Amino acid sequence: MKKLIAAIVLSLITVSVSFAGENPKLWKEINRKLKVDVSQVSLSKIHKNYVVVKFRIVEGEVEILGSLGSEELRALIVNKLEEMDIVSKSDESKIYRYKFNFRAEG
């Protein structure tokens, strides 16, 4: 069980930094607040498990503009992002694109 929790935490940390370079404070806030339990999702050991989310921040809330990736993972990430209140300064006209990568451990 400890190994699974560690894998979940490590999975969340593997978000692609290349997409987050535009606003590092926003990236850090999302990474800190985004806690997803992927223990009920069957991750592929062969294929890449990822979610790409395109969004903007409007009045401190995440507005999802689109997402790609595994159906189960995508639903988890999108729901968590939509529930977040963002305090980091961000441009409402700016569209962000983050990629969340997950690895199957074991």
C-alpha positions in Angstrom: 0.0 0.0 0.0 2.9 2.4 0.8 4.4 1.6 -2.6 1.1 2.5 -4.3 0.8 5.8 -2.4 4.4 6.7 -3.3 3.7 5.8 -7.0 0.7 8.1 -7.0 2.7 11.0 -5.6 5.5 10.4 -8.0 3.0 10.2 -10.9 1.7 13.6 -10.0 5.2 15.1 -10.0 5.9 13.9 -13.5 3.7 16.6 -15.1 5.6 17.9 -18.1 7.4 21.0 -17.1 7.7 22.3 -20.7 4.0 23.3 -20.6 4.4 24.9 -17.2 7.3 27.3 -18.0 5.0 30.2 -18.8 3.7 30.6 -15.2 5.7 28.7 -12.7 3.7 30.0 -9.7 0.5 28.7 -11.3 2.1 25.4 -12.0 3.4 25.0 -8.4 -0.1 25.9 -7.0 -1.8 23.3 -9.3 0.8 20.7 -8.5 0.4 21.3 -4.8 -3.4 21.2 -4.8 -3.9 18.4 -7.3 -4.3 15.2 -5.3 -5.7 12.3 -7.3 -6.2 8.7 -6.2 -5.4 6.6 -9.2 -5.5 3.3 -7.3 -8.9 2.5 -8.9 -7.6 3.2 -12.4 -5.9 0.4 -14.3 -2.7 2.0 -15.8 -1.1 0.4 -18.8 2.4 -1.0 -18.4 2.9 -0.9 -22.2 1.2 2.4 -23.3 1.8 5.8 -22.0 -0.8 7.0 -19.4 -1.3 10.7 -19.7 -3.8 13.5 -19.8 -3.3 16.8 -21.6 -5.5 19.6 -20.4 -6.1 22.9 -22.1 -7.6 25.5 -19.8 -7.6 29.1 -18.7 -8.1 30.8 -15.3 -11.2 33.0 -15.0 -11.8 34.8 -11.7 -9.8 32.2 -9.8 -11.5 29.2 -11.3 -10.2 26.7 -13.8 -12.1 26.7 -17.1 -11.4 23.6 -19.1 -11.3 24.2 -22.8 -10.3 20.6 -23.8 -8.6 17.5 -22.7 -7.0 14.4 -24.3 -5.9 11.1 -22.8 -7.2 8.0 -21.0 -10.9 8.3 -20.3 -10.6 7.4 -16.6 -7.6 9.5 -15.9 -9.0 12.4 -17.9 -12.2 12.4 -15.9 -10.2 12.4 -12.6 -7.9 15.2 -13.6 -10.6 17.4 -15.1 -12.9 17.0 -12.1 -10.1 17.9 -9.7 -9.0 21.0 -11.7 -12.6 22.3 -12.0 -13.0 22.1 -8.2 -9.9 24.2 -7.6 -9.7 27.8 -6.5 -6.6 29.4 -7.9 -5.0 32.3 -6.1 -1.9 32.7 -8.2 -1.9 35.7 -10.5 -2.8 34.7 -14.1 -3.8 36.3 -17.3 -7.5 35.4 -18.0 -6.9 35.6 -21.8 -4.0 33.2 -21.6 -4.6 29.6 -22.5 -2.5 27.0 -20.6 -1.7 23.5 -21.7 -0.4 21.0 -19.1 0.5 17.4 -19.6 0.1 15.0 -16.7 2.0 11.7 -17.0 1.3 8.6 -15.0 3.4 5.4 -14.6 2.2 1.9 -13.7 4.5 0.7 -10.9 5.1 -3.0 -10.1 
